[in-house]
Amino acid sequence: MTATKTIATPASSTSPAGQFDSQNDTSSALRFITCGSVDDGKSTLIGRLLVDSRSVLQDQLANVSKSGEADLALFTDGLSAEREQGITIDVAYRYFATPTRKFIIGDAPGHEQYTRNMVTAASSAHAAVVLVDATKLQWNVSGLVELLPQTRRHSLLVHLLRVPGIVFAVNKLDALGSDAAAAFAKISQALQAFASQAGIDATAIVPISALKGHNVVNTEPGWCGYQGKSLLGLLEALPTTAAETEVPFAFPVQWVEKFHDSADTSQGRRVFWGRVGTGIAQVGQTITVLPSGQTAVVAQVLNHVRQAGSVVAGHGAGIVLDREVDVSRGDWLLAQVTPAADPADEFADTPKPQAFVAAQRDISATVAWMDDEPLVNGRVYWALHGHRWVKAKIKRIVHSLNINTLAESDATEIAPNAIGHIELVLQEAIPALPYEHSRLLGALILVDTATHKTSGALLVRQS
């Protein structure tokens, strides 16, 4: 991995939180997750955001209060097992709003065995707040702060999943008293070095106290030597993930409906419903159906309330084709493009239109392995791509990533909760692009054929 940018702790701003860069899309709701190691204060942070932004009612606050003090973590730890053990197991979502923006928060578990739940939450997030517990300082042989493995793992995963906004929040500094400023400086230095080595382009490093509320919603100017925005101020200014409208049209079919026009019930149409993955669904497009290879033209596009009109990526649509073709759930409708002709060959035939992404069976991918058993060569799994299930065989484990050194080494297996690079062959070809080009076309999950448990998340790499 190569470095891309050094993080800068943001300087103070004269503009209020909520006054945004006009070139960034910050008008829509921001979906973000909190992640990091165990007991770093993720659930407490969310509770503090809800309370200090005045997004909870008095009776809700009373329900999580003990001996007159609110246990903020109970706002998200809703499972009985979570309350009994004092840990987060599953992802809990909470909603709140400020005068300038709406938010959807996902509280991801910190325990290593629940990494699969964290990956699920991160896959649809616009931003991630990675918490670092300042009271868990560890030092390496060089006298520098050593980040906890789960902090590094979660940071790498949100980076690999292309979560665009990453904020490091150094928590529990209030517990260090007069040593807080020095500890924040040392931890910031460690985060800077790690992010540079991993190629993580982070937004900021902010000191906070989720328990006391310092720099969470309200700023504490000068605390720990920090003069920037509060965590909420940073989140208010982050852009959401842009829809993949620059990539040609791709549409995974989720449901096929036989629809009858009210004017003539004797003749029905088939409407193919789903969410537009990339590009724009519009009338007149020539599409290829995969895997059959049949072609047709889009005759009508319906939005989620059955109104005709174009639909952009990220929104539900119903597609009607100009002729009857065999299309089922799991098939893909892909825009056709005409390859550029070779100018050196004047006698070559005019290139024929084809689907903009070629179907392929051999896939090279980064894997986040989440099964209890290690990944080994030769195993067969179900692979889900869009809404299509195909059998996948592990052809080769290329390497495993050491999350402490970020070194890639040869391996014969990928351990539980580890990250690696593998090659696999599919029983049927799928339209796949590198994940860096498309989060939809470049993502697959592996499911155990016997237990039906989600075993791994795959991110397609460049060939």
Number of C-alpha atoms within 10 A of each C-alpha: 11 10 14 13 14 18 20 12 17 15 11 11 10 7 9 9 16 19 12 17 11 8 7 13 15 22 17 12 18 23 22 25 28 28 30 30 23 19 17 24 25 30 27 23 25 24 25 25 23 20 20 13 17 13 14 15 10 10 9 10 17 13 12 15 14 9 6 8 10 17 19 23 23 21 23 24 22 14 14 9 12 16 14 9 9 13 18 26 22 22 21 19 17 15 13 17 16 13 7 14 16 16 17 17 23 26 27 29 28 27 16 19 14 17 25 22 17 26 22 13 25 26 17 16 24 22 26 28 22 24 30 30 23 24 16 13 15 13 11 9 7 7 9 14 19 20 21 17 14 21 21 21 23 26 26 20 18 26 21 17 20 22 20 20 23 25 22 24 27 25 26 23 24 22 13 13 8 11 12 20 18 13 19 22 15 18 23 23 15 16 23 20 15 22 23 19 17 19 17 25 18 23 20 23 26 25 33 29 22 27 19 12 19 22 23 28 21 16 19 19 15 10 16 20 14 22 17 22 27 22 24 18 19 20 25 23 20 22 21 21 19 13 17 21 16 13 16 19 24 28 30 26 25 17 15 16 12 9 13 14 10 9 7 8 10 8 10 13 16 18 22 25 23 21 20 27 26 26 21 24 29 20 18 14 18 21 26 23 21 21 16 12 14 13 20 19 17 20 15 20 23 21 19 14 9 10 12 16 13 14 21 20 23 17 16 17 28 26 26 21 22 15 13 10 13 9 20 15 16 20 21 25 27 27 27 22 17 12 13 10 13 12 8 7 8 9 8 10 9 12 12 11 15 18 24 19 17 13 16 14 14 18 25 21 24 24 26 26 25 27 22 12 13 15 23 17 16 13 13 19 22 23 25 19 21 23 14 18 18 16 16 23 18 18 19 18 21 19 19 23 18 14 19 14 10 15 11 16 12 12 16 14 19 26 19 19 23 22 25 25 24 25 19 19 18 20 14 14 16 24 20 21 23 19 22 16 15 20 20 21 24 21 24 24 20 26 22 16 15 8 8 11 13 18 27 25 25 27 26 26 20 13 9
